[in-house]
């Protein structure tokens, strides 16, 4: 990889969930390669695409990707594009203890699509006291909930919010695995 290349990950929203908006990873990879991106790799079926490019403008990249996906696939796929540095910060600057006790808590990272900010988004998110905990990062929101009371969590209510269209959620294991893959 040359020094001018930048590594990004495209997090696709709402594909391959509950049998809806089915996108095969081999087709998704080919679509990204056809856009001229290099070192393209996908991770699990939820739509995580790692790629490199000379482009440094994330907003432009996101638009290019969404337009190409809308031409290739029948559904309106929204994308959150994250740089390697942003993902590294999301993992290394997580709240103290976040992700460390998976037997007791479920951990999720909510990635935000610009112009939505974490400070604005967190105002819309309600929590269940004694079950949910929310932390604010630079471009992300950290959400954890007690495993034994997970059914009482208010995380699922996020789906009904208007701002949900500008976010995508990945669990902590996926988030840390994606960072490891970006660093290969």
C-alpha positions as CSV (number, residue, x, y, z in Angstrom):
1,X,0.0,0.0,0.0
2,X,1.4,3.4,-1.0
3,X,1.7,6.2,1.5
4,X,-1.0,8.3,-0.3
5,X,-3.6,5.6,0.2
6,X,-6.2,6.0,3.0
7,X,-8.1,3.1,4.6
8,X,-11.8,3.5,5.2
9,X,-14.7,1.3,6.2
10,X,-18.2,1.7,4.8
11,X,-20.8,0.6,7.2
12,X,-24.0,-0.1,5.3
13,X,-27.3,0.4,7.1
14,X,-30.1,-2.2,7.2
15,X,-28.9,-4.9,4.7
16,X,-29.3,-8.6,5.4
17,X,-31.4,-8.0,8.5
18,X,-34.3,-10.4,9.1
19,X,-34.2,-11.6,5.5
20,X,-34.7,-8.1,4.1
21,X,-32.6,-6.0,1.7
22,X,-30.4,-9.0,0.8
23,X,-27.0,-8.2,-0.6
24,X,-24.4,-10.8,-1.3
25,X,-20.9,-9.9,0.0
26,X,-19.3,-11.0,-3.3
27,X,-21.5,-8.6,-5.2
28,X,-20.8,-5.8,-2.7
29,X,-17.1,-6.4,-3.0
30,X,-17.3,-6.3,-6.8
31,X,-19.3,-3.1,-6.6
32,X,-16.6,-1.4,-4.5
33,X,-13.9,-2.6,-6.8
34,X,-15.8,-1.3,-9.8
35,X,-15.8,2.1,-8.1
36,X,-12.0,2.0,-8.3
37,X,-11.3,1.3,-4.6
38,X,-8.5,-1.1,-3.7
39,X,-7.8,-3.7,-1.0
40,X,-11.5,-4.3,-0.8
41,X,-12.6,-6.7,1.9
42,X,-16.0,-7.4,3.5
43,X,-16.6,-8.7,7.0
44,X,-19.8,-10.6,8.0
45,X,-23.1,-10.2,6.3
46,X,-24.2,-6.9,8.0
47,X,-22.4,-4.8,5.4
48,X,-18.9,-3.8,6.5
49,X,-16.6,-3.0,3.6
50,X,-13.0,-2.1,4.2
51,X,-11.2,-0.4,1.3
52,X,-8.4,2.0,0.3
53,X,-8.5,5.0,-1.8
54,X,-6.5,8.2,-2.6
55,X,-9.6,10.2,-1.8
56,X,-9.6,12.1,1.6
57,X,-13.1,13.7,1.5
58,X,-15.4,11.4,3.5
59,X,-18.6,13.2,2.5
60,X,-17.7,12.8,-1.2
61,X,-16.8,9.1,-0.7
62,X,-20.1,8.5,1.0
63,X,-22.0,10.1,-1.8
64,X,-20.1,8.1,-4.5
65,X,-20.7,4.9,-2.6
66,X,-24.4,5.5,-2.0
67,X,-25.0,6.4,-5.7
68,X,-23.1,3.3,-6.9
69,X,-25.0,1.1,-4.5
70,X,-28.4,2.5,-5.5
71,X,-27.6,1.7,-9.2
72,X,-26.4,-1.9,-8.4
73,X,-29.0,-2.9,-5.7
74,X,-32.7,-2.5,-5.6
75,X,-32.9,-0.9,-2.2
76,X,-31.9,2.5,-0.9
77,X,-28.7,1.7,1.1
78,X,-27.4,4.4,3.3
79,X,-23.7,4.4,4.3
80,X,-21.6,5.7,7.2
81,X,-18.0,6.1,6.1
82,X,-15.4,5.9,8.8
83,X,-11.7,6.5,8.5
84,X,-9.1,4.3,10.1
85,X,-8.3,7.1,12.6
86,X,-12.0,7.5,13.5
87,X,-12.4,3.7,14.2
88,X,-9.2,3.6,16.1
89,X,-10.4,6.5,18.3
90,X,-13.8,4.9,18.7
91,X,-12.1,1.8,20.2
92,X,-9.2,3.3,22.1
93,X,-11.2,6.2,23.5
94,X,-14.2,4.2,24.6
95,X,-15.5,4.9,28.2
96,X,-13.5,3.2,30.9
97,X,-14.5,-0.5,31.2
98,X,-16.6,-0.5,28.0
99,X,-16.5,-3.9,26.3
100,X,-14.7,-5.6,29.2
101,X,-17.5,-7.6,30.9
102,X,-19.5,-9.3,28.1
103,X,-21.0,-11.8,30.6
104,X,-22.7,-9.0,32.3
105,X,-23.3,-6.4,29.6
106,X,-24.1,-6.2,25.9
107,X,-22.0,-3.5,24.2
108,X,-22.9,-1.6,21.0
109,X,-21.3,1.3,19.2
110,X,-23.6,3.7,17.3
111,X,-21.8,5.2,14.3
112,X,-23.2,8.5,13.1
113,X,-23.5,9.9,9.6
114,X,-22.5,13.5,9.2
115,X,-23.8,16.1,9.8
116,X,-25.3,14.3,12.9
117,X,-23.1,14.8,15.9
118,X,-22.9,12.6,19.0
119,X,-23.9,15.6,21.2
120,X,-27.1,16.1,19.2
121,X,-27.9,12.4,18.8
122,X,-27.5,11.5,22.5
123,X,-30.3,14.0,23.3
124,X,-32.8,11.9,21.4
125,X,-31.7,8.6,23.0
126,X,-33.6,7.5,26.1
127,X,-32.3,5.0,28.6
128,X,-33.7,2.7,31.2
129,X,-32.2,3.5,34.6
130,X,-30.4,0.5,36.0
131,X,-30.2,-1.3,32.6
132,X,-28.8,1.1,30.0
133,X,-25.7,3.2,30.0
134,X,-24.8,5.7,27.3
135,X,-21.4,7.4,26.6
136,X,-20.6,10.0,24.0
137,X,-17.5,9.8,21.8
138,X,-16.3,12.1,19.1
139,X,-18.2,10.5,16.2
140,X,-20.0,7.7,18.1
141,X,-22.3,6.9,20.9
142,X,-21.5,4.0,23.2
143,X,-24.5,2.0,24.5
144,X,-24.3,-0.8,27.0
145,X,-27.1,-2.7,28.7
146,X,-27.3,-5.4,31.4
147,X,-27.6,-8.9,29.9
148,X,-30.0,-10.0,32.6
149,X,-32.4,-7.1,31.9
150,X,-31.7,-6.7,28.2
151,X,-35.4,-7.0,27.4
152,X,-36.0,-3.8,29.4
153,X,-33.4,-1.9,27.4
154,X,-34.5,1.1,25.4
155,X,-31.9,0.5,22.7
156,X,-34.6,-0.9,20.3
157,X,-36.5,2.4,20.6
158,X,-33.7,4.1,18.6
159,X,-35.1,2.5,15.5
160,X,-38.3,4.6,15.7
161,X,-36.4,7.9,15.9
162,X,-36.0,10.2,12.9
163,X,-32.3,10.4,13.5
164,X,-32.0,6.6,13.2
165,X,-31.7,7.2,9.4
166,X,-28.3,8.8,10.2
167,X,-26.8,6.1,12.3
168,X,-25.8,2.5,12.2
169,X,-25.1,0.1,15.1
170,X,-22.3,-2.5,15.5
171,X,-21.7,-4.6,18.5
172,X,-18.3,-4.2,20.3
173,X,-16.9,-7.5,19.0
174,X,-17.6,-6.5,15.4
175,X,-16.2,-3.0,16.0
176,X,-12.9,-4.3,17.5
177,X,-12.6,-6.9,14.8
178,X,-13.1,-4.3,12.0
179,X,-10.3,-2.2,13.5
180,X,-8.0,-5.3,13.6
181,X,-8.8,-6.0,9.9
182,X,-8.1,-2.3,9.0
183,X,-4.7,-2.6,10.6
184,X,-3.7,-5.7,8.6
